[in-house]
Each structure stands twice: as structure tokens, then as C-alpha cells.
Amino acid sequence: MLDPADPQLVVDSRTLHFSWLPADPDAVAALVPPGLRPRPDRQVFMNQQVVEDAAQTSGFGAYTLTCLGVALAGVDAPDGVTPGGWWTHYVTCSPRVRDYAAARGAPAVLGRTTLRVRGDVLVADTEIGGAPLIRTRARVGQTGHEIRAGHHRYFTLRDGDLVSGVYPYVSEPVSPFEIESVEFFDPVHPSYALRPENPLLIFGGCYAPRASFAHPGGLTRYPVPPPSPPATAPTPTGAPAHQVPLRRACSGLPSGS
């Protein structure tokens, strides 16, 4: 088992990362533990990722990953703009990655993620136990000269303490990029609480055929403040990056699919 105190590096992964507004904001808020606050709009994020070869990692080996969670208020990444995130689900095909992540407090379970690109259509599937859980469909273009770099901040619960880590990344996103649909298949699975509203409203994101990032070597204990007063009714903050195309939204199927 990898030592969870050791940092880990991943290079040139294929990564789809984006966020949306949920169909059930109250259910999303209920997933956030005391001491953290969801954003007023209850924004949800997801990262679907494939690492093809062991040579792309410092110790993980080849693996796939889907991490899903709730964007937080008041605990931004170092840029002061990117919201921190609370991981609610963490699905990987690798027992090594599962054990490493679980030792750092992530809710890690075994499952598989695939990313398939045909022409300008990207389909990303996440499954657990061979059963489909989540499918994303997007229109994607080619990489150009743009580089995105920065940090994400993610929270977990370890040994009863809230801890956070700051994850640096560098990626080469494609353009154009447009999410068309996000489908959650299992109403019984806890992840169903995070399903998007219909019509689907997307708040930023990208697909990068080459994305590199690091797991930090240490986690910082987060002090738990006194309970906050109840949040006001959720209201969207800012403008969404885009709404699902009309040809998809009018289909009448969940999540504009």
C-alpha cells in the first residue's frame, strides 16, 4: 500500500472536469458535513479521468477515476476564485488508488470510468459493479495553444477531522467544448442526489487530453467553526457557462439527454 503521506504525480491524463446546478438542492446541501458550507446555488462538480499507462504516474500505475462532489463557500483554492470541493463519491478501478485515497479520507470505492472520443463527440461512462452509474456526452474540438494552470482545494474527513489538500494542475483544454447531457442511471445509488436539473445548466469546465496534477504530500486540518445559521433559499450566483443545447433540452429526457 502506498503511504498516504507521500505526494503523487500524474501526467498527461485524459480528464473531463465540469460543474452544474442540481435537480435537488436540499439533497445536495445535506451531503456537506458540519463545518463546511455549500455554495448558495448548490453547485456540483465532477471529474472523469483516464490514465492509460503506469509511466504517467509516480506510483499509482494506470487507473481510471470519477470523483464527484459539492462546491463549497468560503474555502476557495489559492487563487481566491475557484471554490473548494467536498468529495461525496470517489470511484476508481485501481485497488492501489482506492487504498491511497481512502487513507486520506476520500470515500473511495472500486468501479470503472471510460472516455471515448469519436469525431467531435466525447462519451464518458462511470460504472460500479458492471452497472452504469453516470454518463456524460460532450462536443469537443482540438487542443491549441491554451494552457490552464492553477490549484484545486478538496476536503475529506479523516479520523473524525476535516482536512484539506491543495492540488496543483496544468492542462491543455480543447476548443470548442460543450456539455450536451449528464445522465444518472441508478435512483437507488447515493450519487443520484447530485443529478443535474433539467434543462441542464453548466457552470464552467473543460476536456483536456493532456492534464497533469499532483496529490499533495500533506493534508491540513481544517478548524471546525461554530454552527452557521441556516442558508437562505438557493439562488444561482454568476452566469452559467452555457445551457444544454435546445435540441437536447427539448427531448423531455432527464438532464437534457
C-alpha positions in Angstrom: 0.0 0.0 0.0 1.2 3.5 -0.8 2.0 5.7 2.1 -0.9 8.3 2.2 1.6 10.9 3.5 3.6 10.7 0.2 2.9 13.1 -2.6 1.9 11.6 -6.0 2.3 13.0 -9.5 0.1 12.2 -12.6 1.0 13.5 -16.1 -0.9 13.6 -19.4 -4.2 12.1 -18.1 -7.3 12.4 -20.2 -9.6 14.5 -18.0 -13.2 15.8 -18.2 -14.0 18.3 -15.4 -17.1 20.5 -15.1 -19.9 21.6 -12.8 -23.7 22.0 -12.9 -26.8 23.1 -10.9 -28.6 20.1 -9.2 -32.2 19.0 -9.5 -32.5 18.7 -5.7 -30.5 21.5 -4.0 -31.6 20.4 -0.5 -30.3 16.8 -1.0 -27.0 18.2 -2.2 -26.7 20.5 0.8 -27.4 17.6 3.2 -24.3 15.8 1.9 -22.0 18.5 3.2 -20.7 17.9 6.8 -20.9 20.4 9.7 -18.1 22.9 9.4 -18.4 23.3 5.7 -21.0 25.3 3.7 -22.2 24.6 0.1 -22.5 27.5 -2.3 -25.8 29.2 -2.3 -26.5 27.8 -5.7 -25.6 24.2 -4.5 -23.2 23.7 -7.4 -22.0 20.2 -8.1 -18.7 19.2 -9.8 -17.4 16.0 -11.4 -14.1 14.8 -12.7 -14.0 11.8 -15.1 -10.4 10.7 -15.8 -8.4 8.0 -17.5 -4.6 7.4 -17.0 -3.6 5.0 -19.7 -0.1 3.9 -18.6 1.9 3.3 -15.4 4.6 5.6 -16.8 2.3 8.6 -16.4 2.3 8.3 -12.6 4.8 8.3 -9.8 3.3 5.3 -8.1 -0.3 4.8 -8.9 0.1 2.8 -12.1 -2.6 3.0 -14.8 -6.1 3.7 -13.5 -9.4 5.4 -14.1 -11.2 7.7 -11.8 -14.5 9.6 -11.3 -14.7 12.0 -8.4 -18.0 13.8 -7.6 -18.9 16.3 -5.0 -20.3 19.6 -3.8 -18.7 23.1 -4.4 -18.1 25.0 -1.1 -18.4 28.6 0.0 -15.7 30.4 1.9 -12.9 27.9 1.4 -11.6 28.7 -2.1 -8.4 27.5 -3.7 -5.3 29.7 -3.5 -6.5 31.9 -6.4 -9.4 33.1 -4.2 -11.9 32.3 -7.0 -12.1 28.6 -7.6 -14.4 27.1 -4.9 -13.1 24.4 -2.7 -14.9 21.0 -3.0 -16.2 18.3 -0.7 -15.8 14.8 -2.3 -19.0 12.8 -1.9 -18.1 9.9 -4.3 -14.7 8.6 -5.5 -14.7 5.7 -8.0 -11.5 4.1 -9.2 -10.7 0.8 -11.0 -7.4 0.6 -9.1 -7.2 -1.0 -5.6 -3.9 0.8 -5.1 -5.5 4.2 -5.8 -8.6 3.3 -3.7 -6.5 2.4 -0.7 -4.3 5.5 -1.0 -7.4 7.8 -1.4 -9.3 6.1 1.4 -6.4 6.5 3.8 -6.6 10.3 3.1 -10.3 10.3 3.9 -11.8 10.1 0.4 -15.0 7.9 0.0 -13.2 5.6 -2.4 -14.8 2.5 -4.0 -14.0 0.3 -6.9 -15.5 1.0 -10.3 -14.5 1.9 -13.8 -14.5 5.0 -16.0 -14.1 5.1 -19.8 -13.7 8.1 -22.1 -14.4 7.6 -25.8 -14.0 10.2 -28.5 -15.4 9.6 -32.0 -15.1 12.6 -34.3 -16.2 15.6 -32.2 -18.3 13.5 -29.7 -16.9 12.6 -26.3 -18.8 10.0 -24.2 -17.6 9.4 -20.6 -19.1 6.5 -18.6 -18.8 5.6 -15.0 -19.9 2.2 -13.7 -19.8 0.3 -10.4 -20.0 -3.5 -10.3 -20.5 -3.5 -14.1 -23.7 -1.4 -13.8 -23.8 2.0 -15.4 -23.9 4.9 -12.9 -23.2 8.2 -14.8 -22.8 9.1 -18.5 -21.6 12.4 -19.9 -21.9 13.4 -23.5 -20.0 16.4 -24.9 -18.9 18.1 -28.1 -15.2 18.6 -28.2 -12.6 20.1 -30.5 -8.8 20.1 -30.7 -6.1 21.3 -28.3 -4.5 24.6 -29.4 -2.1 27.0 -27.6 -4.1 27.5 -24.4 -2.7 26.2 -21.2 -4.7 26.3 -17.9 -2.8 26.1 -14.6 -3.8 26.6 -11.0 -4.9 24.7 -8.0 -8.0 22.9 -6.7 -8.8 22.5 -3.0 -10.6 19.4 -1.8 -11.9 18.4 1.6 -12.2 15.0 3.2 -13.0 13.6 6.7 -10.1 11.6 8.2 -10.2 10.1 11.7 -13.0 12.5 12.6 -11.2 15.6 11.4 -11.9 17.7 8.4 -8.8 18.0 6.3 -8.0 19.7 3.1 -5.4 19.4 0.4 -4.4 21.8 -2.4 -3.9 20.0 -5.7 -1.8 21.9 -8.4 -2.6 21.2 -12.1 -1.6 22.1 -15.6 -3.9 21.1 -18.5 -4.3 21.6 -22.3 -8.0 22.0 -22.9 -9.7 21.5 -26.2 -11.8 24.1 -28.0 -14.7 24.2 -28.7 -16.1 22.4 -25.7 -19.8 21.9 -24.9 -21.5 19.5 -22.5 -24.7 18.1 -24.1 -26.0 15.8 -21.4 -25.3 14.2 -18.0 -27.3 11.1 -17.1 -27.6 9.4 -13.7 -28.9 5.9 -14.1 -29.5 4.5 -10.6 -32.1 6.2 -8.5 -31.1 4.0 -5.5 -27.4 4.9 -5.5 -26.5 7.8 -3.2 -24.9 9.7 -6.1 -28.4 10.2 -7.6 -28.8 13.1 -5.1 -26.3 15.1 -7.3 -28.1 14.6 -10.6 -28.5 17.9 -12.6 -31.7 19.8 -13.1 -33.5 19.7 -16.4 -32.7 21.8 -18.5 -29.1 21.3 -17.7 -27.1 24.4 -16.6 -23.3 24.0 -16.8 -21.0 26.3 -14.8 -17.6 26.0 -16.5 -15.4 23.1 -17.2 -13.1 21.6 -19.9 -11.9 18.5 -21.5 -8.1 18.0 -21.7 -6.5 15.1 -23.5 -3.3 16.0 -21.5 -3.8 17.1 -17.9 -1.2 16.8 -15.2 -1.6 17.3 -11.4 -0.2 16.3 -8.0 -1.6 14.9 -4.8 -0.1 17.0 -2.0 2.3 15.4 0.4 0.4 16.5 3.5 -3.2 17.4 4.4 -4.1 20.4 6.6 -6.5 20.0 9.4 -9.4 22.4 9.0 -10.8 24.1 12.2 -14.5 23.5 12.6 -16.3 26.8 13.3 -19.4 27.2 15.3 -22.6 26.1 13.5 -23.7 28.6 10.9 -27.3 29.9 10.6 -29.4 28.1 8.0 -28.6 29.2 4.5 -31.2 31.2 2.5 -33.1 29.6 -0.4 -30.6 28.6 -3.1 -30.2 31.2 -5.8 -27.9 30.9 -8.8 -24.7 33.0 -8.5 -23.0 34.3 -11.6 -23.8 33.3 -15.1 -23.7 29.7 -16.3 -21.1 28.9 -19.0 -23.9 27.5 -21.1 -27.3 25.8 -21.1 -27.7 22.5 -22.7 -28.5 22.9 -26.5 -32.1 23.4 -27.3 -32.1 20.3 -29.5 -31.2 18.2 -26.4 -33.2 20.2 -23.7 -36.5 19.8 -25.5 -36.2 16.0 -25.7 -38.0 15.7 -22.3 -35.5 13.2 -21.0 -33.6 13.7 -17.7 -30.7 16.1 -17.7 -31.4 17.2 -21.3 -30.2 13.9 -22.6 
